[in-house]
């Protein structure tokens, strides 16, 4: 049985009775096949019993919580069954050693920038971007502090957003990237997808031996699972950004899928459901992996990226960030 993500949008109760997990809401009580659940995403007001959490922990199922506005709140991260003392030490060493940390931070930014370039070429709005990247990559190479690396990343993204806007339909332009709260519909869509992608990466990290709180581009103290933020830089352009573009270009997401709230704009519940339907389909799509010589799902690419990072910190192979070939 292929395991799938379970998303709970409605209010209700999640509880365990004997060896069965149930979700009960106003429509009734529904048994859930726990063996078929990969992870759980909670958007509604859901009461979860301690027995249910214990059951989910036994099965190694992460649970991610989002607030009323669709913003990520946190995760229930069961005790890991996969442990490696050597990897923990190696991860910490690559953070504490300035040169090793800088190397990884720069690679995350480089991979992210190349994936942005891939999108702009795909959308035929890449004018001037390759030349700009050459200049910024030279500056990136010479960076001696993480703040300098982050500054290069911010400038790449600013130039990327300006060109991406040229491809978007009127009424769905980014204009200026705003987050909490998003200032317009496109910002709301991007933030929602990025939030879900971050939680997806947290689930993938749980199924590796990596410590998700030790990171390189982002400071470990910035958020609990800061390594997911590092990896999300690679995947946001080729997953979240592409999905967002497709949804507005094809008219799947319209103005009525948004509401004004918090002095900003947010997706309605119906809008969230529509976006996640397409997001899950995208993660389930297969691509031919040039290295493995076989088809893998796009979600699997996240786990494979984590494995590449593991081999790097253990000194087995140099890390090369994923640059989309699809």
SULCORDA-V702340 format. One record per pair of residues at least 24 apart in sequence whose ideal C-beta (glycine too) atoms are under 7 Angstrom apart, sorted by the first residue. I is the first residue (numbers start at 0). J is the second residue. If there is no record, write none. Layout:
# SULCORDA-V702340
I|J ; I|J
This chain:
# SULCORDA-V702340
0|34 ; 0|35 ; 2|35 ; 2|36 ; 2|37 ; 3|35 ; 3|37 ; 4|37 ; 4|38 ; 4|40 ; 4|279 ; 5|31 ; 5|36 ; 5|39 ; 6|40 ; 6|42 ; 6|275 ; 7|39 ; 7|41 ; 7|42 ; 7|43 ; 7|45 ; 8|42 ; 8|43 ; 8|268 ; 8|272 ; 9|43 ; 10|43 ; 10|44 ; 10|45 ; 11|43 ; 11|45 ; 12|46 ; 13|45 ; 13|47 ; 13|51 ; 14|48 ; 14|50 ; 14|51 ; 15|48 ; 15|50 ; 15|51 ; 15|54 ; 20|51 ; 20|54 ; 33|58 ; 36|60 ; 38|63 ; 38|202 ; 39|63 ; 40|65 ; 40|198 ; 41|65 ; 42|69 ; 42|271 ; 61|201 ; 61|202 ; 61|205 ; 63|198 ; 63|201 ; 65|194 ; 68|261 ; 68|265 ; 69|191 ; 69|194 ; 69|265 ; 69|266 ; 69|271 ; 70|194 ; 71|194 ; 71|197 ; 71|198 ; 74|198 ; 74|201 ; 76|205 ; 79|205 ; 81|207 ; 81|208 ; 82|208 ; 83|208 ; 85|313 ; 86|208 ; 86|209 ; 86|309 ; 86|312 ; 86|313 ; 87|210 ; 89|312 ; 89|313 ; 90|209 ; 90|210 ; 90|213 ; 90|312 ; 91|213 ; 93|215 ; 93|312 ; 94|213 ; 94|215 ; 100|215 ; 101|148 ; 103|215 ; 103|318 ; 104|145 ; 104|148 ; 104|215 ; 104|216 ; 105|139 ; 105|142 ; 105|148 ; 106|318 ; 106|320 ; 107|215 ; 107|216 ; 107|229 ; 107|232 ; 107|233 ; 107|320 ; 108|139 ; 108|148 ; 108|151 ; 108|152 ; 108|216 ; 108|232 ; 109|136 ; 109|139 ; 109|320 ; 110|233 ; 110|320 ; 110|321 ; 110|322 ; 111|152 ; 111|232 ; 111|233 ; 111|236 ; 112|155 ; 113|322 ; 114|233 ; 114|236 ; 114|237 ; 114|322 ; 114|323 ; 115|155 ; 115|159 ; 115|236 ; 117|322 ; 117|323 ; 118|236 ; 118|240 ; 118|241 ; 119|159 ; 119|162 ; 122|166 ; 124|162 ; 124|165 ; 124|166 ; 125|162 ; 128|158 ; 128|162 ; 131|158 ; 148|216 ; 166|244 ; 167|244 ; 167|247 ; 168|247 ; 168|248 ; 170|254 ; 171|247 ; 180|261 ; 180|262 ; 180|263 ; 180|265 ; 181|263 ; 181|264 ; 181|265 ; 182|263 ; 182|264 ; 183|264 ; 184|254 ; 184|257 ; 184|264 ; 187|257 ; 187|264 ; 187|265 ; 187|266 ; 188|243 ; 188|252 ; 188|266 ; 188|274 ; 189|239 ; 189|243 ; 191|266 ; 191|271 ; 191|274 ; 192|239 ; 192|242 ; 192|243 ; 192|274 ; 192|278 ; 193|231 ; 193|235 ; 193|239 ; 195|275 ; 195|278 ; 196|231 ; 196|234 ; 196|235 ; 196|238 ; 196|239 ; 197|227 ; 197|228 ; 197|231 ; 199|298 ; 199|301 ; 200|227 ; 200|230 ; 200|231 ; 200|301 ; 201|227 ; 203|301 ; 203|302 ; 203|305 ; 204|305 ; 206|302 ; 207|302 ; 207|305 ; 207|306 ; 207|309 ; 208|309 ; 209|305 ; 209|308 ; 209|309 ; 230|301 ; 230|304 ; 230|305 ; 233|304 ; 233|320 ; 233|321 ; 234|301 ; 237|323 ; 238|281 ; 238|297 ; 242|277 ; 242|278 ; 242|281 ; 246|274 ; 246|277 ; 251|277 ; 286|325 ; 289|324
